Amino acid sequence: MKDLLKFSLFGSFATAVAASSGDAVSGATYFPIASSRSLVPPAQRLHARSSAPKCSNAPSTLSLSDPPYDNYFYSDCNVAAQAVVTSPLPQSNLSLIGPRLIVAWPAGDSGVCAYFAPQNGVNGTLSIEMINSTAGQPLGPVYTAGSNSSAPPTVGVQGVLRFNASATLTVPILGSIRTIRDFVEGPSLLRSEIQDAIKFVAHNDGSASLQRTWLDNVTSTTLTFAPSNGTNNKVTVSNRTLVLPAGDYLFSASMNYPQLTALKPASVLNSASRNLTNTMSGQTAALSFLSYSEKLLAGAWRFLTYFGRDSMLSALLLEPVLSSGNGSAMEAVIGAVLERVNRTDGSVCHEETIG
């Protein structure tokens, strides 16, 4: 059973997590693994934790490093997110790999992407890294209650990025994962209706925010950078770009879209296999990150949504260890497929387009 889980995870899931941090993965079958429009002041947004509902379980975290990509996962009862920090190596092809931050949410299959360039213009001289801080180890949660009882809260993650040199945020994308993927992996496509809706705001405390309201005119996504460690640095806005002097910056990525209901590692597995959460803790934590009662998702970060064929095939491989019955992982797979079946010809939805 243990060997089967390892085969299934690495054959159809772990590839998505460990390798999809890069941009050259193809041909694999992947498997798991609100309405305020005003910019919230950074001091409230970056440390808005006190109003968050208390989670009964400790947050699930996972770090996977495959330089030049570093992946960080954070999940608690309020939010689930993945962050990917890209920092070129000396031997990296700089025409393909540049300093970049991506934060992706399974909820809404949406995220933020920020490309950075050295302010001095010398390509290859800028490096970025995420460091542990009081804001998170290295990621921590962000939570702001909704504007009323029926409005979803604003949730996200925060952390500290270290820049070795002054940088310019040259290309921001606040949109669906497909929108980000079209730029990262395609012919650098940027959609004007998405890009032109981004608002750039500099704040008096030296921070700056980017915010975009979704096409539903209700949901909004925000990315904020603020100087860390009491430095005198200041993030400035110039011609729809951000300029960040060398140093540490507290970033916050958040949105007010309803979150999915996560399945904990023990809930994903059947009773006979739950010991795997101890013997294969990394793999089961990774499987749990992409397992929700509403659906099981295809690989992070590039396919954080429902893929019918992938879910069904992987569920068959993992059937000996997956939980079944009410509220189980198998129910999530079957229920998601049935909800999206073409009622005319019975064909199964391949990929849903959301976000």
Buried (B, 14 or more C-beta within 10 A) or exposed (E): EEEBBBEBBEBBBBBBBBBBBBBEBEEBBBBBBBBBEEBBBBEEBBBBBEEBEEEEEEBBBBBBEEEBBBBBBBBBBBBBBBBBBBBBEEEBEEEEBBBBBBBBBBBBBBBBBBBBBBBEEEEBEBBBBBBEBEBBBBBBBBBBBBBEEEBBBBBBBBBBBBBBBBBBBBBBBBBBBBBBBBBBBEEEEEEEEBBEBBBBBBBEEBBBBBBBBBEEEBBBBBBBBBBBEEEEBBBBBEEBBBBBBBBBBBBBBBBBBEBBEBBBBBBBBBEEBBBBBEEBEEBBBBBBBBBBBBBBBBBBBBBBBBBBBBBBBBBEBBBEBBBEEEEBBBBBBBBBBEEBEEEEEEEBBEBBEBB
